[in-house]
Amino acid sequence: MSTSAARNITKDGPEMAEDKKKSVSNYKGFVAGVFSGIAKLSVGHPFDTVKVRLQTSQESHFKGPLDCVLQTVRNEGVRGLYKGATPPLVGWMFMDSLMLGSLTVYRRLVRENFYPREQKLPSFGHGIAGIMAGWTVSFIAAPVEHVKARLQVQYAADKSKRLYTGPIDCSKKILHGHGIRGLYHGLTATLLLRTFFFFWWGSYDIFSRLLATNTSLSTPAINFWAGGISAQVFWITSYPSDVVKQRIMTDPLGPERKFPRWRHAARAIWRENGWRGYWRGFLPCFLRAFPANAMALVAFEGVMRALP
């Protein structure tokens, strides 16, 4: 064997081993994301139902978040708070798997291509990776959240009086009447909302570093507090765009459609309630953000550490 061939084998060996290591480690984020989705739904869905109902109902329908909870439980039982839970239970498992799995990949790619001399990815890089992961998951999130929103605004306690009997029936009727394009109604609004993932994942890294440096908290505790606080940062920055998205997703399809473009829904909210309209339902969303996402991040990071 020639000296040059030996040098090539020696050179390729570590590179091939590194590539293999990267490809194997990439799976961890996707697996851990499934557990994150389950934790998020279990804790957060009742808050989400109240949020969507406040965002999409007439102002006179509910006096506030507590009144919405009481009316829902009184008229529909506790199960009413979990209306539309099946799509996100299945969807969030896939959504968080795709989001958090792709996030781990994008973090690595951003660090390798833009911060090759840094031992750790800077917080700005985490934010960029967050945007990319948000856009990636939007193509699953849009139809899931569309179906969920339509189920959540069905107020009739009697199932026979509801337009949709469940998520499958809702999906079938939308597909039959409006095709794939109808199912993806609200995709642009979903992409816009998830652009604000920059603030979520950028601040998650900042809070994680601050807590690790300035406290004696355990790693799971750091994941909990950083996950909860960063989720609230995300919702504070993105909430108005979520209100617009929900109005679009619960807008009638077909000739009865009120909002052909994102800006039309945004203007309608302003005409109805001014700037306050963009923050309607914020309290249950804000209250939900901390426990749901804190537990989701604890589950995600814990599984990431446990996987080989």
Secondary structure, 3 states (H helix, E strand, C coil): CCHHHHHHHHHHHHHHHHHHHHHHHHHHHHHHHHHHHHHHHHHHHHHHHHHHHHHHCCCCCCCCHHHHHHHHHHHHCHHHHHCCCHHHHHHHHHHHHHHHHHHHHHHHHHHHHHCCCCCCCCHHHHHHHHHHHHHHHHHHHHHHHHHHHHHHCCCCCCHHHCCCCCHHHHHHHHHHHHHHHHHCCCHHHHHHHHHCHHHHHHHHHHHHHHHHHHCCCCHHHHHHHHHHHHHHHHHHHHHHHHHHHHHHHCCCCHHHCCCCCHHHHHHHHHHHHHHHHHHCCHHHHHHHHHHHHHHHHHHHHHHHHHCC
